[in-house]
Amino acid sequence: MKDIAAWNEGDWIAAIAAVSLFAILAIGGIIATRKSEEVVGHPRGLFVLFYAEMWERFSYYGMRALLILYLTKFWLFNDGKANLIYGAYTSLVYITPVLGGYLADRWLGQRKAVLFGGIVLAFGHLFMAYEGMQGVTDPAAKQADFAINVFWLALSLIIVGSGFLKANISVIVGQLYRMTDGRRDSAYTIFYMGVNVGAAFGTILVGYLGETVGWSYGFGLAGIGMVLGLIIFALGRPALKGNGEPPAPLAKSNEMKLYATGIAAVGVIWFLIQYQNVIGGILAFFGFAMLAYTLYEAFKLPREPRQRMFAILFLIALNPVFWGLFEQAGGSLSLYTDKFVDRGGVPTSLFQSINAIYIVLLGPVFAALWQYLGKRGIEPSAPAKFGLALFQVGLGFLVFVWGAGTGDPAVMTGVVFVFLIYLLHTTGELCLSPVGLSAMTRLAPLHLGSFIMGAWFYMTAVGNFVAGKIGEATGGESGTMSKSLTLDIYSKIGWITIGVSVVVLAVSPWVKRLMHLDTLKDRAELAGSDELAEPEAAGAHPAQG
């Protein structure tokens, strides 16, 4: 065991994170089992979901922090190929919520979908702990090695498990509040902080163990985190007050068929994750199909809810632009940090915790800011916040390029510019992600709640695939990352994104009018309105046998 006197910065960061996480675990258990109905002015169920999602994100982001490094240093994929695999994986993570959301909306209910997804996720993370032969460089030999197929299976389980959990746990958050409840945006910001508390600790602890002790130790810890999240979610069921249950009584045999569908999806994903370029065509095809279905449902609605659906489509369309740039963090930016940043001996994976730590620190500030501006009638609309988000993510790349100064690989980039790009990307994220989650649950018709949330994540999937292609481009023709080429790409996408943000800010007043926020009805009122009656007549919730 290493002597304390010999600990470096990374050792101290990991030790402090471990102690803090233990304290948070204790608090989470207390809140999940306490009897009072509210905690700091919000339903207790919000904090059950907060802690369950915190542990799920601990697992996901801890594993993600290691993934690009694992691909390049353990499996020895070149930088370009590793970025493409990373982008394919993260895009599939955001595609599957469409399936999970649809099955939950029509039959399974969000709570059972979250439980099933969590179990599948736990198996996926634990399979990641299985290692094979290191140093295999021949592609045919890699595929022949049993361990690489276990690796693909682990990724597939995580992808499908996320599909059942991600969209549905976010929907349950919205179900805890009336649609006109002024606490909704604040609630989603608190929930989003839970996401990032888990992401911060997972990145530090899983990343530290993976890079300094062994890959299997890091991935194994991610699996343990997912199991803890499941336990808290199960213990906290009473706090959900019946939200997230099936829309109609569900026969046990039919429930088993739904779970079998999820397991079958693992096999399909196992194939796709190995053939990354196929995913681009699939994204395009199903993206157009999803758009056609959304429009079909929109035109069945009265004027105001129909126009809200158009506003939803506008917001969703901006998702790939933002996330295609933001998700360089786990791909090309992580590799750049590993190769060209003066890290002072700190493991590369730990730098991915910066974003999550910023979220935890700045999340309450933004939640209070929106409430402060809202009370004075000057809060930016959701589309305006999206425009601000795009401006900040583009500016982050330009600041990073300016700080790097030269494309000479011998001149290391100062670590302060890694902190700056993450800061600007984080403030942009706070203007888009929690606001988008809130807007989807607020504007979507009741019978399409999980589908619209799934569509939100689907377009995030498109952004993640784009991120992988951008990352692949930083490898150039050789597949090995070039500092000068990477900085050139970062500069171009930075300027283009700032241009897009100006357009979004210009049209945001018109999009806000489409949202008709002044006539939004609560869920109880919607149950008897035309907005719901037509879709029900069309069979939105058929009786189960």
TORDO-237920 format. One record per residue (C-alpha): residue in three letters; z negated, x, y. Coordinates in steps of 0.05 Angstrom, whole numbers, plus 32768, in hexadecimal, padded with zeros to 4 digits. Layout:
// TORDO-237920
ALAZXY ...
//
This chain:
// TORDO-237920
MET800080008000 LYS8012801A8045 ASP7FD88033806F ILE7FCA800980AD ALA7FCF804780D9 ALA8017804F80C1 TRP802D800880D2 ASN806980018100 GLU807C7FC8812E GLY809B7FA080F6 ASP805C7FA580CB TRP802F7F8C8103 ILE805F7F528113 ALA805F7F3C80CA ALA80147F4180C4 ILE80077F188103 ALA803B7EE580EC ALA80197EDE80A7 VAL7FD47ED180C6 SER7FF17E9F80F8 LEU80177E7A80C1 PHE7FD87E728098 ALA7FB67E5180D3 ILE7FF17E2280DF LEU7FF17E0F8095 ALA7FA87DFA809A ILE7FB67DD080D9 GLY7FF27DB080B7 GLY7FC97D9A807B ILE7F947D7B80A8 ILE7FC67D5380D1 ALA7FEB7D3C8092 THR7FAC7D1E8075 ARG7F847D0680B2 LYS7F7C7CBB80BF SER7F887CB4810A GLU7FCA7C95811C GLU7FDC7CC28157 VAL7FD97D0D8166 VAL7FE17D2381AF GLY80017CE181C2 HIS80347CDF8188 PRO80327CBD8144 ARG80127CE7810E GLY80517CE080E5 LEU80757D0C8118 PHE80487D468106 VAL804F7D3A80BB LEU809A7D4080C5 PHE808E7D7B80F4 TYR80697DA380BE ALA80977D8F8085 GLU80D47DA480AD MET80B07DE380C4 TRP80A97DFB807C GLU80F07DE8806B ARG81097E1080A6 PHE80DA7E498093 SER81017E4D8052 TYR81467E42806E TYR81427E7180AA GLY811B7EA68083 MET81527EA78050 ARG81887EA58086 ALA816B7EE280A9 LEU81767F0A806A LEU81B87EEC8053 ILE81EB7F15807B LEU81C37F55806C TYR81BE7F428023 LEU82087F37801F THR82197F7A803F LYS81E27FA68023 PHE81D57F897FDE TRP82177F6A7FC9 LEU823F7F9B7FF5 PHE826F7F698013 ASN82927F858051 ASP827B7F6C8095 GLY82B67F3C809E LYS82AF7F1D8059 ALA82637F178060 ASN826B7EF280A2 LEU829D7EC28082 ILE826E7EB48047 TYR82357EAA8079 GLY825E7E7A80A2 ALA82757E548065 TYR822D7E4D804C THR82117E35808E SER824B7E058099 LEU82407DE58054 VAL81F67DDE8065 TYR820B7DB1809F ILE82427D8B8079 THR82167D708041 PRO81EA7D468070 VAL82257D168075 LEU821D7D08802A GLY81D17D08802D GLY81D07CDC806A TYR82017CAA804D LEU81DC7CA3800B ALA819A7C9B8030 ASP81B67C668060 ARG81D47C3B802A TRP81A57C427FEE LEU81727C7A7FE8 GLY814C7C77802A GLN813B7CB48053 ARG80F77CC48034 LYS81107CC97FEC ALA814C7CF08004 VAL811E7D238027 LEU80F47D2B7FE8 PHE81307D357FBB GLY814F7D667FEC GLY810E7D8D7FF1 ILE810A7D957FA5 VAL81527DAD7FA1 LEU81467DDD7FDB ALA81087DFB7FBA PHE81307E0B7F7B GLY81677E2A7FA5 HIS81397E587FCB LEU81157E6D7F8B PHE81587E7D7F69 MET81687EAA7FA4 ALA812E7ED67F8C TYR81567EE97F4E GLU81797F2D7F58 GLY81AF7F4E7F2E MET81CD7F937F2D GLN81D07FB57F71 GLY820B7FDE7F89 VAL82447FB87F66 THR82817FC47F91 ASP82BB7FA97F68 PRO82C77F5F7F79 ALA82D87F4D7F30 ALA82997F6F7F18 LYS82707F4A7F4D GLN82897F077F34 ALA827E7F1B7EEC ASP82367F2D7EF9 PHE82097EF27EE6 ALA81DE7EFD7F23 ILE82157EEE7F55 ASN821F7EAA7F35 VAL81D57E9C7F3A PHE81DC7EB07F83 TRP82147E7E7F8E LEU81EB7E497F6A ALA81AF7E577F96 LEU81DA7E4F7FD5 SER81F77E0E7FB8 LEU81B27DF17FAB ILE819B7E027FF1 ILE81D97DE3800F VAL81D27DA17FE8 GLY81877D9E7FF3 SER81907DA6803D GLY81C37D6E803C PHE818F7D3D8022 LEU81577D56804F LYS81737D6A8093 ALA81917D2B80AF ASN81607CFC808F ILE811F7D1D80A6 SER813B7D1B80EE VAL814A7CD180E6 ILE81037CC280D1 VAL80EB7CE38112 GLY81147CB08139 GLN80FA7C76810F LEU80B37C858126 TYR80C47C6F816E ARG80E27C348191 MET81277C4381AC THR81107C3C81F4 ASP80D07C6581E9 GLY80CE7C9B821E ARG80AD7CCA81EC ARG80EC7CD081C0 ASP810B7D0D81E1 SER80C67D2D81E4 ALA80BB7D1D819A TYR80FC7D3D8186 THR80EB7D7B81AF ILE80A77D7F818B PHE80CB7D768148 TYR80FC7DAC815C MET80C27DDA816B GLY80AC7DCF8123 VAL80F07DE5810D ASN80EA7E248135 VAL80A27E348123 GLY80B97E3580DB ALA80F87E5C80ED ALA80D07E918113 PHE809D7E9D80DC GLY80D17E9980A5 THR80FE7ECB80C7 ILE80C57EFC80D1 LEU80A27EF7808E VAL80DC7EEA8060 GLY81077F1C8086 TYR80D17F518086 LEU80C37F4A803B GLY810D7F49802A GLU811F7F878052 THR80E17FB28046 VAL80C67F9D8001 GLY81007F7E7FDC TRP81347F467FE3 SER81147F1C7FAB TYR80D07F1D7FCE GLY80ED7F02800E PHE81167ECC7FEC GLY80DB7EBA7FBF LEU80AE7EAF7FFC ALA80E37E808018 GLY80DF7E567FD8 ILE80937E527FDE GLY809A7E398026 MET80C77E00800F VAL80947DEA7FDB LEU805E7DE88011 GLY808B7DBC803C LEU80947D8B8002 ILE80497D867FF8 ILE803C7D768041 PHE80737D418042 ALA80587D1F8004 LEU80107D20801D GLY80257D038060 ARG804B7CC78045 PRO80197C948060 ALA80237CAF80A7 LEU806D7C9A80A4 LYS80587C5180A5 GLY808F7C3A8076 ASN80C77C5B809C GLY80FF7C7C8075 GLU80FB7C4D8039 PRO81397C318015 PRO815E7BFA803B ALA815A7BCD7FFD PRO81347BCF7FBB LEU81527C077F90 ALA81557C047F44 LYS813B7C447F22 SER817D7C4D7EFD ASN81A47C4A7F3E GLU81747C7B7F5E MET81807CAC7F25 LYS81CB7CA57F30 LEU81C37CB97F79 TYR819C7CF77F65 ALA81D17D077F31 THR82057D047F69 GLY81DD7D397F8F ILE81DA7D667F51 ALA82257D5D7F47 ALA82307D737F8F VAL820F7DB57F7E GLY82487DC47F4F VAL827C7DB57F83 ILE82597DE07FB7 TRP82527E197F84 PHE829E7E1C7F82 LEU82A97E157FCD ILE82787E4B7FE3 GLN82A07E7E7FBA TYR82E37E6B7FDA GLN82D17E6A8024 ASN83177E5E8041 VAL831D7E1C801C ILE82E37E028046 GLY830B7E038087 GLY833E7DD2806C ILE83077DA5804F LEU82E37DA58092 ALA83237D8F80B6 PHE83347D598083 PHE82EF7D398080 GLY82E57D4380CA PHE83217D1680D9 ALA830A7CE580A3 MET82C57CE280C2 LEU82E47CD78107 ALA830F7C9F80ED TYR82D47C7D80CB THR82A97C84810A LEU82E07C658134 TYR82EA7C2D8101 GLU82A07C1C8105 ALA82A07C238151 PHE82D87BF0815B LYS82B17BBD8132 LEU82797BBF8166 PRO82727B9B81A9 ARG82867BC081E8 GLU82467BE581FA PRO82337BFE81B5 ARG827D7C1181AB GLN827C7C3B81EA ARG823B7C5B81D3 MET82617C718194 PHE82967C9181C1 ALA825F7CB681E6 ILE82447CCD81A2 LEU82897CE8818F PHE828D7D0F81D1 LEU824A7D3081C5 ILE82587D3E817C ALA829B7D5F818F LEU82767D9481B8 ASN824C7DA9817C PRO827E7DD9815E VAL82887DFD81A0 PHE823E7E0A81A9 TRP822B7E1B8162 GLY82697E458155 LEU824E7E758189 PHE82047E6C817F GLU82077E798134 GLN82207EC08140 ALA81D57ECE813F GLY81D07ECF80F3 GLY82157EEF80E9 SER82397F1F8117 LEU81FF7F268148 SER81D07F39810F LEU82007F6D80F5 TYR820B7F87813C THR81C07F8D8144 ASP81BB7FB28102 LYS81F27FE38114 PHE81F57FEC8160 VAL81B07FD9817E ASP817680088188 ARG81437FE18160 GLY810A80138161 GLY8100800D8116 VAL80F67FC18115 PRO811B7FA180D9 THR815B7F7E80EF SER814A7F3A80D2 LEU810C7F3480FF PHE81387F2F813D GLN81507EEB8126 SER810A7ED18132 ILE81147EDB817E ASN813A7E9A8185 ALA81057E728160 ILE80CB7E928187 TYR80EF7E8181C8 ILE80F67E3981B0 VAL80AB7E3481A1 LEU809A7E5181E6 LEU80CE7E2C820E GLY80D17DEA81E7 PRO80947DCC820A VAL80AF7DE4824D PHE80F07DC08243 ALA80CE7D818228 ALA80A17D7F8266 LEU80DD7D8E8293 TRP81067D548278 GLN80CA7D258280 TYR80BD7D3F82C7 LEU81057D3682DC GLY810A7CF382B8 LYS80D07CD682DF ARG80F37CE88320 GLY81377CCD8309 ILE81597D11830B GLU815A7D2582C2 PRO81A07D3E82AD SER81C37D0F827C ALA81CE7D248234 PRO82177D388241 ALA82027D60827E LYS81CE7D848254 PHE82057D948222 GLY822E7DB3825A LEU81F37DDD8270 ALA81EA7DF38227 LEU82317E0C8222 PHE822C7E318264 GLN81EE7E56824C VAL82097E6A8208 GLY82497E858229 LEU82207EAB825D GLY81F57EC98226 PHE82327EEC8208 LEU82497F06824C VAL82047F22825B PHE82027F448217 VAL82477F638220 TRP82337F7C8265 GLY81F37F9A824A ALA82177FBD8211 GLY82437FE08244 THR827080078216 GLY82927FFD81D3 ASP827F804381BD PRO82588039817C ALA82308078818B VAL8211805781C8 MET81DC802781B0 THR81D27FE581D4 GLY818D7FDB81F3 VAL81617FAA81CD VAL81527F84820E PHE81987F67820C VAL818B7F4A81C7 PHE814F7F2681E5 LEU817A7F0F8220 ILE81B27EF181F7 TYR817F7ECD81CC LEU815C7EB3820A LEU819B7E958228 HIS81B17E7981E5 THR816C7E5A81DB THR816A7E38821E GLY81AF7E1E820F GLU81987E0581CB LEU815E7DE081EB CYS81907DBC8217 LEU81BA7DA681DC SER81997DA28197 PRO815A7D7781A1 VAL817F7D4F81D6 GLY81B87D4381A5 LEU81897D2E816D SER81697CFC819C ALA81AC7CE281B5 MET81C77CD7816F THR818B7CAC8159 ARG81897C87819C LEU81D37C7681A3 ALA81E77C6B815B PRO81E87C238140 LEU81AE7C168111 HIS81D97C1180D2 LEU81FB7C5580E0 GLY81BD7C7D80F3 SER81BF7CB180BB PHE820B7CB380B9 ILE820E7CC58103 MET81D87CF980F9 GLY82017D1480BF ALA823E7D1680EC TRP82167D3E811F PHE82057D7180EA TYR824D7D6F80CF MET82697D878112 THR82327DBB8112 ALA82507DD080CF VAL82947DD880F0 GLY82737E048125 ASN82527E2F80EF PHE82957E3880CC VAL82B47E4C810E ALA82797E7D8117 GLY828B7E9C80D4 LYS82D47EA580E9 ILE82BF7EC4812B GLY82907EF28105 GLU82C87F0480D4 ALA82F47F17810F THR82C07F498127 GLY82CE7F7080E7 GLY83177F7A80FB GLU834B7F8B80C7 SER831E7FBC80A2 GLY82E67F8B8099 THR82B47FBB80B9 MET82957FA580FB SER82B17FC88139 LYS82837FCB8175 SER82BC7FCA81A8 LEU82E07F908185 THR82A07F68817F LEU82907F7081C9 ASP82D87F5C81DB ILE82D27F1D81B1 TYR828E7F0D81CF SER82AB7F148215 LYS82E57EE58208 ILE82BD7EAE81E8 GLY82897EB3821F TRP82BC7EA58257 ILE82DE7E6E8230 THR829D7E4A8223 ILE82887E4D826C GLY82CB7E2C827D VAL82BE7DF4824B SER82787DE98267 VAL82957DDD82AD VAL82C27DA68291 VAL82897D86826B LEU825D7D8482A9 ALA82967D6582D1 VAL82A07D2A82A0 SER82567D20828F PRO824B7CE682C1 TRP82837CBF829F VAL82677CCC8259 LYS82217CB78270 ARG823D7C748286 LEU82587C6A823F MET82127C728223 HIS81F87C328246 LEU81B17C4B8244 ASP819A7C128271 THR81AA7BDE823B LEU81917C0181FD LYS816A7BD381CF ASP81307BE481A2 ARG81377BE38156 ALA81147BA0814F GLU81437B808182 LEU81807B9E815F ALA816F7B7B811E GLY81867B39813B SER81BF7B528167 ASP820B7B52815F GLU82077B9E815C LEU81EA7B9A8116 ALA82037B5780FD GLU824C7B6A80F4 PRO82407BA980CB GLU820E7B85809F ALA82417B4F8091 ALA82717B86807C GLY82407B9E8048 ALA821A7BD6806A HIS81DD7BCA803E PRO81F37BA97FFD ALA81BE7B8E7FCE GLN81AC7BBD7F95 GLY81AD7BA87F4C 
//
